[in-house]
Amino acid sequence: MRTIFSLFFLTLLSAKVFAQTQIDYTFGEDGIVQTYLPFTTGCSGSILAIQPDEKILLGGYADVAGPLNHGWGIARYNSDGSLDASFGGYGTITVGFADEGMYTMSLLQNGKIAVEEWRGLENYLRIVNSEGLCDNGNLIPNEFILGYGMASTNDDNVILAGAIKNGIYYGFGLTRFKNTGGLDSSFGSNGIVLSKIDSNSWATCVSVLSDGRILAGGMSGTNTSSWDFTLTRYFSDGKTDSSFGTNGIVVTDIDSSDDHPFFLKVLSDSNIQLSGLFFTDSHYGVAVLRYKMNGEIDSVFFDNGKLIIPFDTVYFPIYSMAIQSDWKIIVGGTLGTSQNADFAIARYKTDGTLDSSFGGDGLITVDLSSNADFGNAVAIQSDGKILEAGEALDEFGLVRFLPELNIGIADLAIKPSSLFVYPNPIHESEILKYALTKDETLTLCLYDINGILVKTFFANETRRTGQHDEELHFGNLVAANYLLTLSNGKQQLSVKLVKL
């Protein structure tokens, strides 16, 4: 019995429908997941984290049913978008019976989850274990103003990075909590480290090196409208490591702009990557800086250690960003009015132009619900697939996108899988990419929507195990829907194509 497995059905109704061909339809329900948090009247996902086992964590704000109305929650998903019932019993936890809210969330090295919450007028660090059980929390010192970055040490202590107000200025602030609970008084001065950098400074991200030293990234400047990229390094006890940069500090200006770095990563070659957004009167974009481990700028990286991407066009407010391995930039946010907003995601090339290989024109919007949807966070999985999370009809919303329409494994001998052509709609000449798990004798044909053969690209030809790129010359096809079919004589895979 011959079975045709069709991946996509494309229409010409709108650009939005076309863009959604980039959605990963193997995830959730047609690429989309919506999650209700128990005991809430509404919730909004704002922070994404991906565990080493590829399970997905989504945390955010919640309106809790009851007199105090404020709380937070976390959902954990399996890699296919289904809720992980081993977490909290249902795949979710809800916290918020004492007027609480989530500032930030971070996955720790030991697999636990650290959450900074506000509780009334105080801030607490709370730890959630792998089963979803949450501790009562540790009070964060009052002088510590909002932690934005968290990291765990090799012995599972937790470091929180933010700002500390000291008189009339703000300085880089770090505080450390013991893995057994409570502030670690052996760190800095009674558990707190304050570094004054310029008139004002603010730590937004932190990382712990393998030798225990601590890197903190953030911004510093003479006023709150002229920030620069800033890095500091400390010994494990909180003392400044003066061998890094100048007296432990590195400050880098991006074209006299207002810089807001939020992402710090220590690369496999031990170089340091600090990235974020920058703003000038005429530009808005992303900056990625790479430093050597001693704090020197790595001059071999792009333009003297800097990848500066001023966006040619910005279609929506950017709330989050992520960097692909090929240095293309993913940005996420919301497009539309407050009553009719949709998730928005865009991909930019290193020259600042939208990448037309993503969704057809570089910009994708997704309407998750009948009401306004708000995209708040993006993340890239280890296989390159892209997640965007936020709020959809007062629930957590999550969408997964394919990085390119050129991945798939055609395992014709065992089970039919996916076949992709990129780009789609097609032009006169395109590339078909697929992988084989064993040697096959294949035929590739194009049919019209009525099943009439239009063209045979090759017939009964051997293709070896591995990745294949087939250049297909379609010629001057009439604008219509077509079916591209790859067959081994016993089974076949098909994908519907569009010629505009």
C-alpha positions as CSV (number, residue, x, y, z in Angstrom):
1,M,0.0,0.0,0.0
2,R,1.5,3.3,-1.1
3,T,1.3,6.1,1.5
4,I,2.0,9.8,0.9
5,F,3.2,11.8,3.8
6,S,2.7,15.5,3.3
7,L,4.5,17.9,5.6
8,F,3.0,21.2,4.7
9,F,-0.1,22.5,2.9
10,L,0.7,26.0,1.7
11,T,-1.7,28.6,0.5
12,L,-1.4,32.0,-1.1
13,L,-3.8,33.7,1.3
14,S,-1.4,36.0,3.1
15,A,2.2,36.5,4.1
16,K,1.4,35.4,7.6
17,V,0.3,32.0,6.4
18,F,3.4,31.7,4.3
19,A,5.6,32.7,7.1
20,Q,4.1,30.0,9.3
21,T,5.7,27.3,7.1
22,Q,8.8,28.0,9.2
23,I,6.9,26.8,12.3
24,D,7.9,23.3,13.6
25,Y,4.7,21.4,13.3
26,T,6.1,18.4,15.2
27,F,6.0,20.6,18.4
28,G,2.9,20.8,20.5
29,E,-0.2,21.3,18.4
30,D,0.8,22.6,15.0
31,G,4.0,24.1,16.4
32,I,2.2,26.0,19.3
33,V,1.8,25.2,23.0
34,Q,-0.5,27.1,25.4
35,T,-0.5,26.3,29.1
36,Y,-2.8,27.2,31.9
37,L,-1.2,27.5,35.3
38,P,-3.4,26.0,38.1
39,F,-4.9,28.5,40.6
40,T,-4.3,31.5,38.3
41,T,-6.6,33.8,36.5
42,G,-3.9,34.8,34.0
43,C,-0.2,34.3,33.4
44,S,2.6,35.5,31.1
45,G,5.8,33.6,30.2
46,S,8.8,35.8,30.2
47,I,12.0,33.7,30.8
48,L,13.1,30.6,28.8
49,A,15.8,28.1,29.8
50,I,16.7,24.9,28.1
51,Q,18.0,22.0,30.2
52,P,20.9,19.8,29.1
53,D,18.3,17.0,28.4
54,E,16.5,19.4,26.0
55,K,13.5,19.9,28.3
56,I,12.2,23.4,28.2
57,L,11.6,25.7,31.2
58,L,9.3,28.6,30.9
59,G,8.8,31.0,33.9
60,G,6.8,34.1,34.4
61,Y,4.3,36.2,36.1
62,A,0.9,35.0,37.3
63,D,-2.3,36.5,38.6
64,V,-3.2,34.1,41.4
65,A,-6.9,33.6,42.4
66,G,-7.2,35.0,45.9
67,P,-7.0,38.2,47.9
68,L,-3.4,39.1,47.0
69,N,-3.6,38.4,43.3
70,H,0.2,38.2,42.5
71,G,2.4,35.2,42.0
72,W,4.7,33.4,39.6
73,G,4.9,30.0,37.9
74,I,7.1,27.6,36.0
75,A,6.2,25.1,33.3
76,R,8.5,22.3,32.2
77,Y,8.0,20.8,28.7
78,N,9.4,17.7,27.0
79,S,11.2,18.3,23.8
80,D,8.0,17.7,21.8
81,G,6.1,20.4,23.7
82,S,4.1,18.1,26.0
83,L,4.2,19.0,29.7
84,D,6.6,17.0,31.8
85,A,4.4,15.5,34.5
86,S,7.4,14.6,36.7
87,F,7.7,18.4,37.4
88,G,5.1,19.5,40.0
89,G,2.9,16.6,39.3
90,Y,1.3,18.2,36.2
91,G,4.3,19.8,34.5
92,T,3.7,23.1,36.2
93,I,4.1,24.9,39.6
94,T,2.4,28.0,40.8
95,V,3.7,30.1,43.7
96,G,2.0,33.2,45.0
97,F,-0.1,33.2,48.1
98,A,1.9,36.0,49.8
99,D,1.9,38.8,47.1
100,E,4.9,37.5,45.1
101,G,6.3,37.9,41.6
102,M,9.2,36.7,39.5
103,Y,12.1,39.0,38.5
104,T,14.3,36.4,36.9
105,M,15.0,32.7,36.7
106,S,18.1,30.7,36.0
107,L,19.0,27.0,35.5
108,L,21.8,26.0,37.9
109,Q,24.6,23.5,37.3
110,N,23.1,21.0,39.7
111,G,19.8,21.0,37.7
112,K,17.9,23.1,40.2
113,I,16.2,26.4,39.3
114,A,17.0,29.7,41.0
115,V,14.3,32.3,41.1
116,E,14.5,35.9,42.3
117,E,11.1,37.0,43.5
118,W,9.7,40.1,45.0
119,R,7.5,39.5,48.1
120,G,5.8,42.6,49.2
121,L,8.7,45.2,49.6
122,E,11.4,42.5,49.9
123,N,13.3,40.4,47.5
124,Y,14.0,36.7,48.0
125,L,16.1,34.0,46.3
126,R,14.2,30.8,46.0
127,I,15.4,27.4,44.8
128,V,13.2,24.9,42.9
129,N,14.4,21.3,42.7
130,S,14.1,19.0,39.6
131,E,10.7,17.7,40.9
132,G,9.2,21.2,41.2
133,L,9.5,21.5,45.0
134,C,10.2,25.1,46.1
135,D,12.0,26.2,49.2
136,N,10.9,29.1,51.4
137,G,13.5,31.4,50.1
138,N,16.4,33.5,51.4
139,L,16.1,37.2,51.9
140,I,18.3,39.3,49.5
141,P,20.0,42.2,51.3
142,N,17.9,45.4,51.0
143,E,20.7,47.4,49.5
144,F,20.8,45.0,46.5
145,I,18.7,46.5,43.7
146,L,17.2,43.9,41.4
147,G,19.4,41.0,40.3
148,Y,19.3,40.3,36.6
149,G,21.9,37.6,36.3
150,M,22.4,34.4,38.3
151,A,25.0,31.6,38.2
152,S,26.0,28.7,40.4
153,T,29.5,27.8,41.6
154,N,31.2,24.4,41.4
155,D,30.0,23.7,44.9
156,D,26.4,24.8,44.0
157,N,26.4,28.1,45.8
158,V,24.3,30.8,43.9
159,I,25.7,34.1,42.8
160,L,23.3,37.0,42.0
161,A,24.4,39.9,39.9
162,G,22.7,43.3,39.8
163,A,23.3,46.8,41.3
164,I,23.9,48.2,44.7
165,K,23.0,51.7,45.7
166,N,25.7,53.4,47.7
167,G,25.0,57.0,48.4
168,I,24.1,58.8,45.2
169,Y,25.5,56.2,42.7
170,Y,24.9,52.7,41.7
171,G,27.7,50.1,41.4
172,F,28.2,46.6,40.1
173,G,26.7,44.3,42.8
174,L,27.2,40.7,43.5
175,T,25.9,38.6,46.4
176,R,26.4,34.9,47.1
177,F,24.1,32.4,48.9
178,K,25.2,29.0,50.3
179,N,23.8,25.9,48.8
180,T,22.5,25.0,52.3
181,G,20.6,28.4,52.5
182,G,21.6,31.8,53.8
183,L,23.9,34.5,52.7
184,D,27.6,33.4,52.4
185,S,29.4,35.8,54.7
186,S,32.8,34.7,53.4
187,F,32.1,36.3,50.1
188,G,33.1,40.0,49.8
189,S,31.9,42.0,52.8
190,N,29.3,39.9,54.6
191,G,28.2,38.2,51.4
192,I,28.1,41.3,49.2
193,V,30.6,42.8,46.6
194,L,30.3,46.4,45.4
195,S,32.4,47.7,42.5
196,K,32.1,51.4,41.6
197,I,32.7,51.8,37.9
198,D,32.3,55.4,36.5
199,S,29.4,57.4,38.0
200,N,26.9,54.5,37.7
201,S,27.2,50.9,36.8
202,W,24.9,47.9,36.8
203,A,25.7,44.2,36.4
204,T,23.2,42.3,34.2
205,C,24.9,38.9,33.7
206,V,27.3,36.7,35.5
207,S,29.3,33.5,34.8
208,V,31.6,31.3,37.0
209,L,34.8,30.0,35.4
210,S,36.1,26.5,35.9
211,D,38.7,27.7,38.3
212,G,36.1,29.4,40.5
213,R,36.8,33.0,39.4
214,I,33.7,35.1,38.6
215,L,33.0,37.2,35.5
216,A,30.3,39.8,35.7
217,G,29.0,41.7,32.6
218,G,26.9,44.8,32.5
219,M,26.9,48.5,31.7
220,S,28.6,51.6,33.2
221,G,28.5,55.3,32.4
222,T,28.4,58.9,33.6
223,N,24.6,58.9,33.5
224,T,21.7,56.6,32.9
225,S,21.4,57.5,29.2
226,S,25.0,56.8,28.1
227,W,26.0,53.3,29.1
228,D,29.0,51.3,27.8
229,F,29.7,47.5,27.7
230,T,31.5,46.6,30.9
231,L,33.2,43.5,32.3
232,T,34.7,42.8,35.7
233,R,36.4,39.7,37.1
234,Y,36.7,38.6,40.7
235,F,38.4,35.8,42.6
236,S,36.1,33.2,44.2
237,D,36.1,35.1,47.5
238,G,34.8,38.3,45.8
239,K,38.0,40.2,45.6
240,T,38.8,42.0,42.4
241,D,41.1,40.2,40.0
242,S,43.4,43.0,38.9
243,S,45.1,40.8,36.2
244,F,41.9,41.3,34.1
245,G,41.8,44.4,32.0
246,T,42.7,47.5,34.0
247,N,42.5,46.8,37.7
248,G,39.9,44.1,37.0
249,I,37.7,46.2,34.7
250,V,37.1,46.4,31.0
251,V,34.9,49.1,29.5
252,T,34.0,49.3,25.7
253,D,32.0,52.0,24.0
254,I,29.9,51.1,20.9
255,D,30.0,54.1,18.6
256,S,29.1,56.7,21.3
257,S,25.8,54.8,21.8
258,D,23.7,53.9,24.8
259,D,24.7,50.2,25.3
260,H,22.7,47.6,27.1
261,P,24.5,44.2,27.3
262,F,22.6,41.3,28.9
263,F,24.2,38.1,27.7
264,L,27.6,36.7,28.8
265,K,29.1,33.5,27.6
266,V,32.5,31.8,28.1
267,L,33.3,30.1,24.8
268,S,34.9,26.7,24.3
269,D,38.2,28.3,23.3
270,S,38.1,30.3,26.7
271,N,37.3,33.6,24.9
272,I,34.5,35.7,26.4
273,Q,31.4,36.9,24.5
274,L,29.3,39.8,25.8
275,S,26.3,40.9,23.7
276,G,23.2,43.1,23.9
277,L,21.4,46.0,22.3
278,F,22.7,49.5,21.5
279,F,20.9,52.7,20.7
280,T,22.0,56.0,19.0
281,D,20.0,58.8,17.5
282,S,20.1,57.1,14.1
283,H,20.7,53.4,14.9
284,Y,19.2,50.6,16.8
285,G,20.8,47.2,16.8
286,V,22.8,44.4,18.3
287,A,26.4,44.3,19.4
288,V,28.5,41.2,20.0
289,L,31.9,41.7,21.6
290,R,34.6,39.1,22.1
291,Y,37.4,39.3,24.6
292,K,40.4,37.2,25.4
293,M,40.5,35.7,28.9
294,N,42.8,38.5,30.1
295,G,40.3,41.2,29.1
296,E,41.9,42.3,25.8
297,I,39.6,42.7,22.9
298,D,40.0,39.7,20.5
299,S,40.9,41.7,17.3
300,V,40.5,38.7,15.0
301,F,36.8,38.6,15.7
302,F,34.9,40.5,12.9
303,D,35.8,44.2,13.1
304,N,38.5,44.4,15.8
305,G,36.7,42.2,18.2
306,K,33.2,43.7,17.5
307,L,30.2,42.5,15.5
308,I,28.0,45.6,15.2
309,I,24.7,45.1,13.5
310,P,22.6,48.3,13.1
311,F,19.2,47.1,11.9
312,D,18.1,48.5,8.6
313,T,14.5,48.3,9.8
314,V,12.9,47.5,13.1
315,Y,9.3,46.5,12.9
316,F,8.4,45.9,16.5
317,P,9.8,46.6,20.0
318,I,12.5,44.0,20.8
319,Y,12.2,42.3,24.1
320,S,14.8,39.5,23.7
321,M,17.5,38.3,21.4
322,A,19.6,35.2,20.7
323,I,22.7,34.5,18.5
324,Q,22.9,31.6,16.1
325,S,26.1,29.7,15.5
326,D,26.5,31.5,12.1
327,W,26.2,34.9,13.9
328,K,22.7,35.6,12.5
329,I,20.7,37.4,15.2
330,I,17.2,36.3,16.4
331,V,15.1,39.0,18.0
332,G,11.6,38.5,19.5
333,G,8.8,40.8,20.6
334,T,5.2,41.8,19.8
335,L,3.7,43.3,16.7
336,G,0.3,44.9,16.7
337,T,-2.0,46.9,19.0
338,S,-2.7,46.0,22.6
339,Q,-6.0,44.5,21.5
340,N,-4.8,42.7,18.4
341,A,-1.1,41.9,19.0
342,D,0.8,38.8,17.8
343,F,4.1,37.1,18.6
344,A,6.8,38.6,16.3
345,I,10.2,37.2,15.6
346,A,12.8,38.3,13.1
347,R,16.2,37.2,11.9
348,Y,18.9,39.6,10.8
349,K,22.1,38.9,8.9
350,T,25.5,40.3,10.0
351,D,25.1,43.3,7.6
352,G,21.9,44.3,9.5
353,T,19.4,43.4,6.8
354,L,16.5,41.1,7.4
355,D,17.3,37.5,6.4
356,S,14.8,36.5,3.7
357,S,15.5,32.8,4.2
358,F,13.6,33.1,7.5
359,G,9.9,33.1,6.9
360,G,10.2,34.5,3.4
361,D,11.1,38.1,4.3
362,G,12.9,37.7,7.6
363,L,9.9,38.5,9.8
364,I,7.3,36.1,11.2
365,T,4.2,36.9,13.2
366,V,2.1,34.2,14.9
367,D,-1.5,34.6,16.1
368,L,-1.8,32.1,19.0
369,S,-5.2,33.1,20.3
370,S,-8.3,35.1,19.5
371,N,-7.0,37.9,21.8
372,A,-3.8,39.8,22.0
373,D,-0.6,37.7,22.2
374,F,2.7,39.0,23.6
375,G,6.1,37.6,22.7
376,N,8.6,38.1,25.6
377,A,11.5,35.7,25.2
378,V,13.5,33.7,22.6
379,A,16.0,30.9,22.9
380,I,17.9,28.6,20.5
381,Q,18.0,24.8,21.2
382,S,21.1,22.7,20.6
383,D,19.7,21.5,17.3
384,G,19.2,25.1,16.1
385,K,15.5,25.2,16.4
386,I,14.1,28.5,17.8
387,L,11.7,29.0,20.6
388,E,9.6,32.1,21.4
389,A,7.6,32.4,24.5
390,G,5.1,34.8,26.0
391,E,1.4,35.3,26.8
392,A,-1.5,33.9,24.8
393,L,-5.1,34.5,26.1
394,D,-3.9,34.7,29.7
395,E,-1.8,31.5,29.4
396,F,1.8,30.7,28.8
397,G,2.4,30.7,25.0
398,L,5.2,28.9,23.3
399,V,6.1,28.5,19.6
400,R,8.9,26.6,17.9
401,F,10.4,27.5,14.6
402,L,12.8,25.7,12.2
403,P,16.0,27.6,11.6
404,E,15.9,26.7,7.9
405,L,13.6,24.7,5.7
406,N,16.4,22.4,4.8
407,I,16.6,19.8,7.5
408,G,15.0,16.4,7.7
409,I,15.8,12.7,7.6
410,A,14.2,10.5,4.9
411,D,14.3,7.1,6.5
412,L,12.3,5.4,3.8
413,A,13.2,1.8,4.8
414,I,12.1,2.2,8.4
415,K,9.6,5.0,8.8
416,P,8.6,8.0,6.7
417,S,9.7,11.3,8.1
418,S,10.2,14.8,6.8
419,L,11.2,16.3,3.5
420,F,12.0,19.9,3.1
421,V,12.6,22.3,0.2
422,Y,14.0,25.7,0.7
423,P,12.9,28.4,-0.1
424,N,9.1,27.7,-0.5
425,P,7.4,29.3,-2.5
426,I,9.9,28.1,-5.1
427,H,11.6,29.9,-8.0
428,E,13.1,28.6,-11.2
429,S,15.9,26.8,-9.5
430,E,16.0,25.6,-5.8
431,I,17.9,23.2,-3.5
432,L,16.3,20.0,-2.0
433,K,18.1,18.9,1.2
434,Y,17.6,15.6,2.9
435,A,19.5,12.9,4.8
436,L,19.4,9.1,4.3
437,T,20.0,6.6,7.0
438,K,20.9,3.9,4.5
439,D,21.8,3.6,0.8
440,E,18.6,3.9,-1.4
441,T,17.6,3.8,-5.0
442,L,15.4,6.8,-5.5
443,T,13.1,8.6,-7.9
444,L,12.2,12.3,-7.6
445,C,9.2,13.6,-9.4
446,L,7.0,16.7,-9.5
447,Y,3.2,16.4,-9.9
448,D,0.5,19.0,-10.2
449,I,-2.3,19.1,-7.7
450,N,-4.4,16.7,-9.8
451,G,-1.6,14.0,-9.7
452,I,-0.4,14.5,-13.3
453,L,3.3,14.1,-13.7
454,V,5.0,17.5,-14.5
455,K,8.6,16.6,-14.4
456,T,11.0,13.8,-13.4
457,F,14.3,15.1,-11.9
458,F,15.9,11.6,-11.7
459,A,14.7,8.0,-11.8
460,N,16.1,4.9,-10.1
461,E,19.4,6.5,-9.1
462,T,21.5,5.4,-6.1
463,R,22.0,7.8,-3.2
464,R,24.4,6.9,-0.4
465,T,23.8,7.2,3.3
466,G,24.2,10.8,4.6
467,Q,23.3,14.3,3.7
468,H,22.3,15.2,0.1
469,D,21.8,18.6,-1.7
470,E,19.9,18.2,-5.0
471,E,19.7,21.2,-7.3
472,L,16.3,21.2,-8.9
473,H,15.5,23.2,-12.0
474,F,11.8,23.9,-12.1
475,G,11.8,26.1,-15.1
476,N,8.8,28.4,-15.9
477,L,6.1,26.6,-14.0
478,V,2.5,28.0,-14.0
479,A,1.6,29.6,-10.7
480,A,0.0,26.8,-8.7
481,N,0.4,24.2,-5.9
482,Y,2.6,21.2,-6.7
483,L,3.6,17.9,-5.1
484,L,7.3,17.0,-5.0
485,T,7.7,13.2,-4.3
486,L,10.8,11.2,-3.3
487,S,10.3,7.5,-3.7
488,N,12.3,4.2,-3.3
489,G,9.6,2.2,-5.1
490,K,8.0,0.9,-1.9
491,Q,7.4,4.1,0.1
492,Q,7.5,7.8,-0.7
493,L,7.6,11.2,1.0
494,S,5.9,14.2,-0.5
495,V,6.0,17.9,0.2
496,K,3.6,20.4,-1.3
497,L,5.2,23.4,-3.0
498,V,3.9,26.7,-4.1
499,K,4.9,28.6,-7.3
500,L,3.8,32.2,-7.2
